[in-house]
């Protein structure tokens, strides 16, 4: 059986050092501030600098990975003599995975003896990262490339994404809430709790008053939906590490659950959520 590599993209919000440790190459989405001439790759500048610019009123536009970038990245791996499984950013939020599928289709004709598989994770941020890690674990346990791809497809709708944001104006900018809702929410200290649905879209699920109440509501969802408390749990935060640690302590106190990774919401995702986004990811009964 030929060896294979699992690839992903930077929308997983798993830093390159960890992806390298997992043995997972990645391609990067990009963004550009309106007042800048050059685009930046997701991990190119410090996230603290990125979020400070957002707080100062900067508006960042994001861009998917195009087909030619995927082609080059895939060929680099194929030329090493391995097969390829790509786990990509939700098609409900980006065209990235479609570009990957087009590159894969073209390369299957050029490398007819190779297996080049793509999976739309219908996930984002560290939810996508969690699915990648679970699939890597399955590969390391001896799964074939077909078995790993099927595992990812079977598991993706059990990767729970629950998150909140600190300021509704960024969701308003992206069309997720109305201008009126954002204004009233700011006055009343309303914090939305959102999740990712089965089509890979962000859905507003509830509104609570206050930051700590929104964090508790997310942890309550963990209690409601978790299958196995021994399974891995990831937290992702957008320049709000203390809140992430508060969520981690709540999980520990209530359920004695260790959090495997606290990572940062990258620039491409953070451009749409703003600073203060806080998310919890786990394997649940359903999304």
C-alpha positions in Angstrom: 0.0 0.0 0.0 1.4 3.4 -1.0 1.8 5.9 1.8 -0.3 9.0 1.7 -0.3 12.5 3.1 -3.2 14.5 4.6 -3.3 18.1 3.6 -5.5 21.0 4.8 -5.6 24.8 4.6 -5.0 27.7 6.9 -8.7 28.1 7.7 -8.2 25.3 10.2 -6.6 27.9 12.5 -3.9 25.4 13.6 -0.5 27.0 13.6 2.1 25.7 11.1 4.3 24.3 13.9 1.5 22.0 15.1 0.5 21.0 11.6 4.1 20.1 10.9 4.1 18.0 14.0 1.0 16.2 12.8 2.7 15.7 9.4 0.1 17.9 7.6 1.1 20.3 4.8 -1.2 23.2 4.2 -2.1 26.0 1.7 -3.0 29.4 2.9 -5.9 31.7 2.4 -5.1 35.4 2.3 -6.5 38.8 3.2 -5.9 42.5 2.4 -6.7 45.6 4.4 -8.4 48.3 2.4 -5.6 50.8 3.1 -2.8 48.4 2.1 -1.4 47.6 -1.4 -0.3 44.0 -0.6 -2.2 40.9 0.4 -1.0 38.8 3.3 -1.2 35.1 3.9 -3.1 34.0 7.0 -0.1 33.5 9.3 2.1 36.2 7.8 1.8 38.9 10.5 1.3 38.6 14.2 -2.4 38.1 15.1 -2.2 40.7 17.9 -1.1 43.3 15.2 -3.9 42.2 12.9 -6.6 42.5 15.6 -5.3 45.9 16.8 -5.7 47.1 13.2 -9.3 45.8 13.2 -10.0 47.5 16.5 -8.8 50.8 15.0 -11.3 50.5 12.2 -9.4 48.6 9.6 -11.4 46.5 7.2 -9.8 43.3 5.8 -11.1 41.5 2.7 -10.4 37.8 2.4 -9.5 35.6 -0.6 -9.9 31.9 -1.1 -7.0 29.7 -2.3 -7.1 29.4 -6.1 -6.7 26.4 -8.3 -3.1 27.1 -9.4 -1.9 27.3 -5.8 -3.6 23.9 -5.1 -2.1 22.4 -8.2 1.4 23.4 -7.2 1.0 22.2 -3.6 -0.5 18.9 -4.7 2.2 18.3 -7.3 4.9 18.9 -4.6 3.4 16.1 -2.6 2.8 13.8 -5.5 6.4 14.1 -6.7 7.4 12.7 -3.3 5.7 9.4 -4.4 2.7 9.6 -2.0 -1.0 9.6 -2.5 -3.0 12.6 -1.2 -6.0 13.4 0.9 -7.1 17.0 1.3 -9.5 18.1 4.0 -10.8 21.6 3.1 -12.5 24.7 4.5 -16.3 24.5 4.4 -17.9 25.1 1.0 -20.6 26.9 2.9 -18.2 29.7 3.6 -15.5 29.7 0.9 -14.8 28.5 -2.7 -11.5 27.1 -1.5 -12.5 23.5 -1.5 -14.0 23.8 -5.0 -10.6 25.0 -6.2 -9.0 22.0 -4.6 -11.5 19.6 -6.3 -10.8 21.2 -9.7 -7.0 20.8 -9.2 -7.4 17.3 -8.0 -9.6 16.3 -11.1 -6.9 17.7 -13.4 -4.1 16.0 -11.7 -5.9 12.6 -11.6 -5.5 12.6 -15.4 -1.8 13.4 -15.2 -1.1 10.9 -12.3 -3.5 8.1 -13.2 -1.8 5.6 -10.9 -2.3 7.9 -7.8 -5.1 8.5 -5.4 -6.0 12.1 -5.0 -9.0 12.6 -2.7 -10.7 15.7 -1.4 -13.2 16.1 1.5 -15.3 19.2 2.1 -15.1 19.3 5.9 -18.2 21.6 6.2 -16.1 22.9 9.1 -14.1 26.0 9.9 -11.4 27.3 12.3 -10.3 24.7 14.9 -13.4 22.6 14.1 -11.7 21.9 10.8 -8.5 21.5 12.7 -10.1 19.0 15.1 -11.4 16.9 12.2 -7.9 17.0 10.6 -6.3 15.8 13.9 -8.8 13.0 14.3 -8.2 11.9 10.7 -4.5 12.0 11.2 -4.9 9.8 14.3 -6.9 7.3 12.2 -4.2 7.3 9.6 -1.5 6.7 12.2 -3.6 3.8 13.5 -3.3 2.1 10.1 -6.3 3.4 8.1 -6.0 3.4 4.3 -6.5 6.6 2.4 -10.0 5.5 1.5 -10.8 4.6 5.1 -9.4 7.9 6.3 -11.5 9.9 3.8 -14.6 7.9 4.8 -13.9 8.6 8.4 -13.6 12.3 7.8 -16.9 12.3 5.8 -18.7 10.3 8.5 -17.4 12.4 11.3 -17.7 15.9 9.9 -21.3 16.4 10.9 -20.4 15.5 14.5 -17.8 18.2 14.8 -19.6 20.7 17.0 -18.7 24.4 16.5 -20.1 26.7 19.2 -18.9 30.2 19.5 -19.6 33.8 20.6 -18.4 37.2 19.6 -17.7 40.3 21.7 -19.1 42.9 19.3 -22.0 42.5 16.9 -20.7 45.1 14.5 -18.4 42.6 12.8 -21.2 40.2 12.2 -23.3 43.1 10.9 -20.6 44.0 8.4 -20.7 40.4 7.1 -24.5 40.4 6.9 -25.0 38.0 9.8 -27.1 40.4 11.9 -29.0 43.6 11.0 -27.7 47.1 11.8 -30.6 47.5 14.2 -29.8 44.2 16.0 -26.2 45.2 16.3 -27.0 48.6 17.7 -29.5 47.3 20.2 -27.3 44.4 21.1 -24.4 46.8 21.9 -26.7 48.9 24.1 -28.0 45.9 26.0 -24.7 44.0 26.1 -26.3 41.2 24.1 -23.9 38.4 23.0 -24.9 35.9 20.3 -24.1 32.2 20.5 -23.7 30.7 17.1 -22.9 27.3 15.6 -22.0 25.7 12.2 -25.0 23.9 10.6 -24.9 20.8 8.5 -24.4 22.8 5.3 -21.3 24.5 6.8 -23.0 27.9 7.4 -22.8 30.0 10.5 -26.2 30.1 12.3 -27.2 32.4 15.1 -28.7 30.1 17.8 -29.4 32.2 20.8 -28.7 35.6 22.5 -27.7 36.1 26.1 -26.7 39.1 28.1 -23.1 39.4 29.0 -19.8 37.7 28.1 -19.7 35.2 30.9 -23.3 34.1 30.2 -22.4 33.5 26.6 -19.4 31.3 27.6 -21.6 29.4 30.1 -24.2 28.8 27.3 -21.5 27.3 25.1 -20.2 25.0 27.9 -23.9 24.0 28.5 -24.0 22.9 24.9 -21.0 20.8 25.4 -22.8 19.0 28.3 -25.9 18.5 26.1 -24.2 17.2 23.0 -20.9 15.5 24.0 -20.6 11.8 23.2 -17.4 10.9 25.0 -15.7 13.2 27.5 -12.4 11.4 26.8 -12.5 12.8 23.2 -10.4 15.7 22.2 -11.6 19.3 22.8 -10.2 22.4 21.1 -10.7 26.1 22.0 -10.0 28.9 19.6 -9.8 32.6 20.6 -9.4 35.9 18.8 -7.1 38.0 20.9 -9.1 37.1 24.1 -6.8 34.5 25.8 -8.2 35.2 29.3 -11.7 34.3 28.2 -10.4 31.1 26.6 -8.7 30.2 29.9 -12.0 31.0 31.7 -13.8 28.6 29.4 -11.1 26.0 29.9 -11.4 26.3 33.7 -15.2 25.9 33.5 -14.9 22.7 31.5 -12.4 21.4 34.0 -14.4 22.3 37.0 -17.8 21.0 35.7 -16.7 17.9 33.8 -13.0 17.3 34.5 -12.4 17.7 30.8 -8.8 18.5 29.6 -8.6 20.9 26.6 -5.9 19.6 24.2 -5.4 22.9 22.3 -6.1 26.5 22.8 -5.3 28.1 19.5 -5.9 31.5 17.8 -8.6 32.5 15.4 -6.5 33.5 12.4 -6.7 36.6 10.3 -8.9 35.2 7.5 -11.6 33.9 10.0 -11.0 36.9 12.3 -11.7 39.4 9.5 -15.3 38.3 9.6 -15.8 37.8 13.4 -13.6 40.6 14.8 -11.6 40.4 18.0 -13.1 38.7 20.9 -14.4 35.7 19.1 -14.3 32.6 21.3 -15.2 29.1 20.2 -15.4 25.5 21.5 -15.0 22.5 19.3 -15.8 18.8 20.1 -17.3 15.6 18.8 -21.0 15.6 19.6 -24.1 13.6 18.9 -25.0 16.1 16.3 -24.1 19.6 15.3 
